[in-house]
Amino acid sequence: MENLAEIIILLGVAVAVVVSCLRFHIPTSLGYLFVGVIVGPYTFGPHVQVPELKSLAEFGVVFLLFTIGLNFSLPQLHALRHQVFGFGTAQVVFTTIVVGLVVWLAGLPIAAAFVIGAVFAQSSTTIIGSQLAEQGEENSHHGRLGLAMSVFQDVTAVPFLVVIPVLGMAAGADMLAANLGLAILKAIAAFALVFFAGRWLLRPLFRLVTQKQSSEAFTLTVLLVALLAAWSTNSLGLSLAFGAFLVGMMLGETEFRHQMESSIRPFRDVLLGLFFVGIGMLFDPAIIPSIWLWALLGVLLIVVSKTLIVVTMVRRSGVDILSAWRTGLLLSVGGEFGFALVFIALDANVITPEIGQIAMTSVLFSMIAGAFLIRFNGVIATWLTGSKGEEDLGNPAEAASMMQHVVIGGYGRVGHAVAVLLRSSGIANVAFDTDSKRVAQGRSDGNPVSYGDISEPELQTTINIGQASLVIITINNTTMALRAVTSIRRAYPHVPIIARARDLKASSQLIEAGAAFAYPETLEASLRLGATALEMLRVPTNDIDSVVQDVRDWNYKSIDEERADK
């Protein structure tokens, strides 16, 4: 293979850099950018030039928008319309206008000024989320608000994907208006096409595929649907990513959403890494001495404009001054998606390479600075407001309720019975099963059941199983149940697990794998039968309960010994 040596060099550098980033808790997106700088044409060292990588990297953005769409279905967007739509949209719009006006007054053409405003309006959900989790602030008032707004910025980037390529084709105001109008009509047509396909075709398709219970076939179908939607919008003259976002949004309403996200995550992460590597290759360190002043001014413009705009909006909504400043500092960081918009603008000749270098350098520097602003957001906000700096943890009851939920693996007769008991007691729960018929029946009954294999680590990550208050494994297949318990215990040792076992041997295996309790069905039935017999013989209830519990506490050793004697 002609480029095999270059690919090996790229992978070697990427592994070394990404592992180092994980070691020092640095966002991996910054690591991939650094990899691009190292193997790019502007630095000393290995120069990787594989034309196919650019095409592959585009699919990283496609899959990123697909997974964003999965998490922003129409019902979810409607439920979050006040907080997310209001603050999220206003922040992006006002930042784009303010920044665009500033750089336009500085001499940039109006189209380029619009692009720079859109680029600077983005924030890094990756940096904000990881930093808040590390600091234990993800459930605070300012943490929840900042994360909600940053996530929605990814959604608001979709219109920019439509508009920016049009700006490069427009020769004048009339042409711009015509192209924008045509793009909007195409976008509406694409939305209608994907909407009806998603409503009437995709759910039956995935139900048919999942009947075969093949993870390989399911993953292939997800890739096919995402790429087919991307090709459809691209055929209409729109971006690949726009179609992926639309079909993801439609599929986000289905019971297959979590398994889709976990199936596509490895492809998304690797290809998105290649995308950031490609962005890093565009950086020319040699040009930094000539643009460093403009880049620093860009960083100042990003941080100050976004912070002040967010603080003003949040404060006017009635949030206290300290939380408003802390939210503003969270969102002051630049965003990875800004690089994608710069890349699209360069490809459409909307901005010059020099302006692109300044914009990317400004965003990169703001991401580095923003990590420190997030780290010390409480100290900085206290200094700016002159308040006492008391930690805002939000509503403790609300924060606690977010954590009080149970994950059920398996939705057969046992899983269904457990879910009913939990729901009757007012305990939130979500169940997963690999039988699409069971999933469909559970959802038709109004229960939160989704398609997915609870033993897969990717699915566990997708559903944030580490935040569950309890995991209940009711899978009838002992091998799958053992795999689920083992993987959950290894990755999330703090999460309690109880399991259903078919017999005593399976119970012992599940307990050894990490389950706190594993109740064998056959012996539990025998214990219940024996307890009923003792009740009919007028043995006191307390004595019966004590005997039964003693057997359970000793992992049924008394029964096992009796069987061994015979």
C-alpha positions in Angstrom: 0.0 0.0 0.0 1.4 3.3 -1.1 0.6 5.4 1.9 0.9 2.7 4.6 4.0 4.1 6.2 2.5 7.6 6.5 -0.7 6.2 8.0 1.4 4.2 10.6 3.3 7.4 11.5 0.0 9.3 11.9 -1.5 6.7 14.1 1.7 6.4 16.2 1.8 10.2 16.8 -1.9 10.2 17.5 -1.7 7.4 20.1 1.2 9.1 21.9 -0.5 12.5 22.0 -4.0 11.3 22.9 -2.7 9.1 25.7 -0.7 12.0 27.0 -3.8 14.2 26.9 -5.8 11.6 28.8 -3.0 11.3 31.4 -3.1 15.1 32.1 -6.9 15.5 31.7 -6.5 17.6 28.5 -9.4 17.5 26.0 -8.5 15.0 23.2 -9.7 17.5 20.6 -6.8 19.7 21.5 -4.5 16.7 21.2 -5.7 15.9 17.7 -5.1 19.5 16.7 -1.5 19.2 18.0 -1.1 15.9 16.0 -2.1 17.8 12.9 0.5 20.5 13.6 3.2 17.9 14.1 2.5 15.9 10.9 1.5 19.0 8.9 3.4 20.6 6.1 4.5 23.6 8.1 6.6 22.0 10.8 9.8 19.9 11.0 9.4 16.2 11.3 7.2 13.6 9.6 5.0 15.0 6.9 1.8 13.0 6.3 0.1 13.6 3.0 -2.7 11.1 2.4 -5.5 12.7 0.2 -8.1 10.1 1.2 -7.9 11.2 4.8 -9.6 14.5 4.0 -12.6 12.7 2.6 -12.7 10.4 5.6 -12.4 13.3 8.0 -15.6 14.8 6.5 -17.6 11.8 7.8 -16.4 12.7 11.3 -18.5 15.9 11.1 -21.4 13.9 9.5 -21.5 11.4 12.4 -21.0 14.2 15.0 -24.2 15.9 13.7 -26.0 12.6 13.5 -25.4 11.9 17.2 -26.3 15.5 18.1 -29.6 15.0 16.2 -30.2 11.8 18.2 -30.0 13.8 21.4 -32.3 16.6 20.1 -35.4 15.0 18.9 -38.5 17.2 18.3 -40.2 16.3 21.6 -37.0 17.1 23.5 -36.4 20.3 21.7 -40.0 21.3 22.5 -39.6 20.4 26.2 -36.4 22.5 26.4 -37.7 25.4 24.3 -37.7 28.1 27.0 -34.3 27.6 28.5 -32.4 26.2 25.6 -34.0 28.0 22.7 -34.2 31.3 24.5 -30.7 31.6 25.9 -29.0 29.4 23.4 -30.4 31.1 20.3 -30.0 34.6 21.7 -26.4 34.0 22.7 -25.4 32.7 19.2 -27.3 35.5 17.4 -26.1 38.3 19.6 -22.5 37.1 19.6 -22.6 36.7 15.8 -24.0 40.2 15.4 -21.6 41.9 17.9 -18.5 40.2 16.7 -19.4 40.5 13.1 -20.0 44.2 13.5 -16.7 44.7 15.2 -14.6 42.9 12.6 -16.7 44.6 9.8 -15.8 48.0 11.2 -12.2 46.8 11.3 -12.3 46.4 7.5 -13.5 42.8 6.7 -16.1 42.2 4.0 -19.6 41.6 5.4 -19.6 37.9 4.4 -16.3 37.3 6.1 -17.4 39.3 9.1 -20.5 37.1 9.4 -18.4 33.9 9.3 -16.0 35.2 12.0 -19.0 36.1 14.2 -20.5 32.6 13.7 -17.1 31.0 14.5 -16.6 33.0 17.6 -20.1 32.3 18.8 -19.4 28.6 19.3 -18.4 27.1 22.6 -16.8 23.7 23.4 -19.2 21.4 25.0 -16.4 18.9 25.4 -14.2 21.2 27.4 -17.1 22.6 29.5 -18.6 19.2 30.3 -15.4 17.4 31.2 -14.1 20.3 33.3 -17.3 20.7 35.2 -17.5 16.9 35.9 -13.9 17.0 37.1 -14.7 19.9 39.4 -18.0 18.4 40.6 -20.1 21.3 39.3 -22.1 19.5 36.6 -25.3 19.6 38.7 -24.9 23.2 39.9 -27.2 25.9 38.6 -24.5 27.5 36.5 -23.2 24.1 35.4 -26.6 22.9 34.1 -27.4 26.2 32.4 -24.0 26.5 30.8 -24.1 22.9 29.5 -27.6 23.3 28.1 -26.6 26.4 26.2 -23.4 25.0 24.9 -25.1 21.8 23.6 -27.7 23.9 21.8 -24.9 25.9 20.1 -24.1 22.7 18.1 -27.7 22.7 16.9 -27.6 26.4 15.9 -24.5 25.6 13.9 -26.6 23.7 11.4 -28.1 26.9 9.7 -24.5 28.1 9.4 -23.7 24.9 7.5 -26.4 26.0 5.0 -25.6 29.7 4.8 -21.8 29.8 4.6 -21.4 27.8 1.4 -24.0 30.1 -0.2 -22.0 33.2 0.8 -19.1 31.9 -1.3 -21.3 31.6 -4.4 -23.0 35.0 -4.1 -21.8 37.7 -6.5 -24.0 40.5 -5.2 -26.9 41.3 -2.9 -29.5 40.1 -5.4 -27.6 36.9 -6.0 -27.1 36.4 -2.3 -30.8 36.8 -1.5 -31.7 34.4 -4.3 -29.2 31.8 -3.2 -30.2 32.1 0.4 -33.8 31.7 -0.6 -33.0 28.7 -2.7 -31.0 27.2 0.1 -33.8 27.7 2.6 -36.3 26.0 0.2 -33.9 23.1 -0.2 -33.5 22.9 3.5 -37.3 22.7 3.9 -37.5 20.1 1.2 -34.7 18.1 2.9 -36.4 18.4 6.3 -39.8 17.2 4.8 -38.1 14.3 3.0 -36.2 13.1 6.1 -39.2 13.8 8.4 -41.6 11.5 6.4 -38.9 8.9 5.8 -38.1 8.9 9.5 -41.8 8.7 10.5 -42.9 6.0 8.1 -39.9 4.0 6.9 -37.0 4.1 9.3 -38.7 2.7 12.4 -40.1 -0.4 10.6 -36.6 -0.8 9.0 -34.8 -1.0 12.3 -37.5 -3.2 13.8 -36.9 -5.6 10.9 -33.1 -5.5 11.4 -33.2 -5.9 15.2 -35.4 -9.1 14.9 -32.2 -10.8 13.7 -30.4 -9.7 16.9 -27.2 -9.0 15.0 -25.1 -6.1 16.3 -23.2 -6.2 13.0 -26.3 -5.8 10.9 -27.6 -3.1 13.2 -24.4 -1.1 12.9 -24.3 -1.4 9.2 -27.9 -0.2 9.0 -27.1 2.9 11.1 -24.1 3.8 8.9 -26.2 3.3 5.8 -29.0 5.5 7.0 -26.7 8.3 8.2 -24.7 8.3 5.0 -27.8 8.0 2.8 -29.3 11.1 4.5 -26.0 13.0 4.1 -25.9 12.1 0.4 -29.5 13.2 -0.1 -28.9 16.7 1.3 -25.6 16.9 -0.5 -27.4 16.1 -3.8 -29.6 19.1 -3.1 -26.6 21.4 -2.8 -26.6 21.4 1.0 -24.0 20.0 3.3 -23.5 16.4 4.2 -23.7 17.1 7.9 -27.1 18.8 7.6 -28.8 15.6 6.3 -27.1 13.5 9.0 -28.5 15.9 11.7 -32.0 15.8 10.3 -32.2 12.0 10.2 -30.6 11.8 13.7 -33.3 14.1 15.0 -36.0 11.9 13.5 -34.4 8.7 14.9 -34.0 10.4 18.3 -37.7 9.7 18.9 -37.3 6.0 18.4 -36.5 3.2 20.9 -33.2 2.6 19.0 -31.6 5.9 19.8 -29.2 4.8 22.6 -28.0 1.8 20.7 -27.5 3.8 17.6 -25.4 6.3 19.4 -23.2 3.6 21.0 -22.8 1.8 17.7 -21.7 4.8 15.8 -19.6 6.3 18.6 -16.3 4.5 17.6 -16.6 5.6 14.0 -17.5 9.2 15.1 -14.6 9.6 17.5 -12.0 8.2 15.2 -13.1 10.1 12.1 -13.7 13.3 14.1 -10.2 12.9 15.4 -9.0 12.8 11.8 -11.1 15.9 11.1 -9.3 17.8 13.9 -6.0 16.4 12.6 -6.8 18.0 9.3 -7.6 21.3 10.9 -4.3 21.1 12.8 -2.5 20.6 9.5 -3.8 24.0 8.4 -2.0 25.8 11.2 1.3 27.4 10.2 3.3 28.1 13.3 5.7 30.3 11.2 2.9 32.7 10.6 2.0 33.2 14.2 4.7 35.9 14.8 3.0 38.0 12.1 -0.5 37.5 13.3 -0.1 37.1 17.1 -1.4 40.5 17.9 -4.6 39.9 15.8 -4.9 36.5 17.3 -4.7 37.8 20.9 -7.3 40.5 20.0 -9.5 37.7 18.6 -9.2 35.8 21.9 -10.1 39.0 23.8 -13.1 39.5 21.5 -14.3 35.9 22.0 -14.0 35.9 25.8 -15.2 39.4 26.6 -18.2 39.5 24.1 -19.5 36.0 25.0 -19.1 36.5 28.7 -20.9 39.9 28.8 -23.7 38.8 26.4 -24.4 35.6 28.5 -24.2 37.5 31.8 -26.7 40.1 30.5 -29.2 37.6 29.2 -29.0 35.3 32.3 -29.2 38.2 34.7 -32.3 39.6 33.1 -34.0 36.3 33.4 -33.8 36.6 37.2 -30.7 34.4 38.0 -28.5 35.8 40.8 -25.4 37.8 39.8 -22.8 35.2 40.9 -24.4 32.4 38.9 -24.8 34.7 35.9 -21.1 35.5 35.8 -20.1 31.9 36.4 -22.4 30.8 33.5 -20.8 33.5 31.3 -17.3 32.3 32.1 -18.2 28.8 31.2 -19.4 29.8 27.8 -16.4 32.2 27.1 -14.4 29.3 25.7 -14.1 28.8 22.0 -15.6 25.7 20.3 -14.4 22.9 18.1 -17.2 23.4 15.7 -15.8 26.8 15.0 -13.0 25.0 13.3 -15.5 23.2 11.1 -17.1 26.5 10.1 -13.7 28.0 9.3 -12.9 24.9 7.2 -16.2 25.3 5.3 -15.7 29.0 4.8 -12.2 28.4 3.4 -13.5 25.7 1.0 -16.2 28.1 -0.2 -13.7 31.0 -0.5 -15.7 33.2 1.8 -12.6 34.1 3.9 -8.9 34.3 2.9 -6.4 31.8 4.2 -4.8 34.6 6.4 -8.1 35.4 8.0 -8.7 31.7 8.5 -5.4 31.3 10.2 -6.2 34.3 12.5 -9.7 32.9 13.3 -8.4 29.4 14.0 -5.5 30.6 16.1 -7.9 32.8 18.1 -10.3 29.9 18.7 -7.4 27.6 19.7 -6.0 30.1 22.2 -9.4 30.8 23.6 -9.9 27.1 24.2 -6.7 26.9 26.1 -7.5 30.1 28.1 -11.1 29.0 28.6 -10.0 25.8 30.3 -8.5 28.0 33.0 -11.5 30.3 33.2 -13.8 27.3 33.8 -11.4 25.9 36.3 -11.5 29.1 38.4 -14.9 30.4 37.4 -16.0 30.6 41.1 -13.0 32.6 42.1 -13.1 35.0 39.1 -16.9 35.5 39.5 -16.5 36.3 43.2 -13.8 38.8 42.4 -15.9 40.4 39.7 -19.1 40.7 41.8 -17.6 41.3 45.2 -19.9 38.6 46.7 -19.0 36.1 49.4 -18.5 33.4 46.8 -20.8 30.7 48.2 -21.1 27.7 46.1 -24.3 27.5 44.1 -25.2 23.9 44.0 -28.7 24.6 42.7 -31.7 22.9 44.2 -30.3 20.0 46.2 -33.6 18.0 45.8 -33.5 18.6 42.1 -29.9 17.5 41.9 -30.7 14.5 43.9 -33.7 13.5 41.8 -31.5 13.6 38.7 -29.4 10.9 40.3 -32.3 8.7 41.6 -33.0 6.4 38.6 -32.6 2.7 38.0 -31.4 1.0 34.9 -32.9 -2.4 34.1 -31.1 -4.7 31.8 -33.6 -7.1 30.2 -37.3 -6.5 29.7 -38.8 -10.0 29.8 -41.4 -11.1 32.4 -39.0 -10.4 35.3 -37.8 -7.0 34.0 -41.3 -6.0 33.3 -42.4 -6.9 36.8 -39.5 -5.0 38.3 -40.3 -1.9 36.2 -43.9 -2.0 37.3 -42.9 -2.2 41.0 -40.5 0.7 40.6 -42.9 2.8 38.8 -45.6 2.1 41.4 -43.2 3.3 44.0 -42.5 6.5 42.1 -38.9 5.5 41.2 -37.7 6.6 37.8 -36.3 3.7 35.7 -35.3 2.9 32.1 -35.0 -0.6 30.7 -33.1 -2.0 27.7 -33.6 -5.2 25.8 -32.3 -6.7 22.6 -35.7 -8.1 21.6 -37.4 -5.4 19.5 -40.9 -7.0 20.1 -40.5 -6.7 23.8 -39.3 -3.1 23.4 -42.2 -2.2 21.2 -44.7 -3.8 23.6 -43.1 -2.0 26.6 -43.3 1.4 24.9 -46.8 0.8 23.8 -47.6 0.2 27.5 -46.1 3.6 28.3 -42.9 2.3 29.8 -39.4 3.8 29.1 -37.9 0.9 27.3 -35.2 1.2 24.6 -33.4 -1.2 22.3 -29.9 -1.9 23.4 -27.4 -4.5 24.8 -26.7 -3.5 28.4 -23.5 -5.5 28.4 -21.9 -3.2 25.8 -19.5 -0.6 27.3 -20.4 1.9 24.6 -24.1 1.8 25.5 -23.2 2.1 29.2 -21.3 5.2 28.4 -24.0 6.6 26.2 -26.7 6.3 28.9 -24.4 7.6 31.7 -24.9 4.4 33.7 -22.3 5.7 36.1 -24.9 8.1 37.4 -27.5 5.4 38.1 -28.6 4.8 41.7 -29.0 1.0 40.9 -28.6 -1.4 38.0 -30.8 -4.5 37.9 -29.8 -7.3 35.5 -32.8 -9.5 34.6 -31.4 -11.1 31.5 -32.3 -14.8 31.1 -29.0 -15.6 29.3 -26.4 -16.3 32.0 -23.5 -15.5 29.7 -24.9 -12.1 28.7 -25.8 -11.4 32.3 -22.2 -12.2 33.5 -20.8 -10.0 30.7 -23.0 -7.1 31.7 -22.2 -7.4 35.4 -18.5 -7.7 34.8 -18.2 -4.7 32.4 -20.3 -2.5 34.7 -18.4 -3.4 37.8 -15.1 -2.8 36.1 -16.0 0.6 34.7 -18.3 1.8 37.4 -17.3 0.2 40.7 -19.5 2.6 42.7 -22.8 1.6 41.1 -24.7 -1.2 43.0 -25.9 -4.2 40.9 -28.4 -6.8 41.7 -29.2 -9.6 39.3 -31.6 -12.4 38.5 -30.1 -15.9 38.3 -31.5 -19.1 36.8 -30.0 -21.4 39.4 -27.6 -21.5 42.3 -24.5 -21.9 40.1 -25.4 -18.8 38.1 -26.1 -16.9 41.3 -22.6 -17.7 42.6 -21.0 -16.6 39.3 -22.9 -13.3 39.2 -21.9 -12.5 42.8 -18.3 -13.3 42.0 -18.5 -11.0 38.9 -19.6 -8.1 41.1 -23.3 -8.3 41.8 -24.3 -7.4 45.3 -27.2 -9.9 45.2 -28.2 -12.5 42.6 -31.4 -14.3 43.3 -31.8 -17.8 41.7 -35.4 -18.2 40.4 -35.8 -21.9 41.2 -34.6 -21.6 44.8 -36.5 -18.4 45.4 -39.7 -20.2 44.3 -38.8 -23.0 46.7 -38.3 -20.5 49.6 -41.6 -18.8 48.8 -43.3 -22.2 48.8 -41.7 -23.2 52.1 -42.6 -19.8 53.7 -46.2 -20.3 52.7 -46.2 -23.8 54.2 -44.8 -22.4 57.5 -47.5 -19.7 57.5 -50.2 -22.3 57.1 -48.6 -24.3 60.0 -49.0 -21.2 62.1 -45.2 -20.5 62.5 -44.7 -16.9 63.6 -44.1 -14.5 60.6 -41.0 -13.0 62.2 -39.5 -16.5 62.5 -40.3 -17.3 58.9 -38.7 -14.1 57.7 -35.7 -14.7 59.8 -35.2 -18.2 58.4 -35.7 -17.1 54.8 -33.3 -14.2 55.2 -30.7 -16.3 56.8 -30.7 -18.6 53.8 -30.3 -15.6 51.4 -27.6 -14.0 53.5 -25.5 -17.2 53.4 -25.9 -17.3 49.6 -28.1 -20.4 50.0 -25.3 -22.4 51.5 -27.6 -24.3 53.7 -29.6 -25.6 50.8 -26.4 -26.3 48.9 -25.0 -28.4 51.8 -28.3 -30.3 52.1 -28.1 -31.2 48.4 -24.5 -32.2 48.7 -25.4 -34.7 51.5 -27.9 -36.5 49.3 
